[in-house]
Each structure stands twice: as C-alpha cells, then as structure tokens.
C-alpha cells in the first residue's frame, strides 16, 4: 500500500495549511515494494462533508479513502480497491 509517514506534530492552527500542502504537492508512490513510483493524486469530495480519495496512477488504478489527522497530515487509508475490471 501507499506508505505515508507521519514525521512530526504540527500546532493545531497550522493544520489547514499542512493539509493544503499535501493537496497541492506533486506526490509519488507505489502499491508494493517492486512497483515503480507513480503519480499519486488526492482529491477532495464534499458530498457528505469533506472527504478525500487517493489515486495511484498505475494500470490497476487503486483508489483509497484518506483521513487527515488533527495536525493536517495524512493518517489513514481505508477501503482501497482497484478501479479496473478483472480480466
């Protein structure tokens, strides 16, 4: 899975700034130790309040729900699934 490191705690007032940095950054990751690094995007959806989805730009098209912690850093991936149909 996409690895996201939590490196340090940030004061609460900086949480929105920190989250904005993650949402606008050029991100790369992979879905296993042998896969090449691919572009990763984080998209915000606001259907039932703000929520975020991470997509790894690879042939399997993995998408995961993403949660941010109180400091504005990515903290948890959930419901990861491929968006491609099995052959």
Buried (B, 14 or more C-beta within 10 A) or exposed (E): EBEBEEEEEBEEEEBEEBBEEBBEEEBEBBBEEEEEEBEBEBEEEEEEEEEBBBBBEBEEEBBBBBEBBEBBBBEEBEEBEBEEEEE
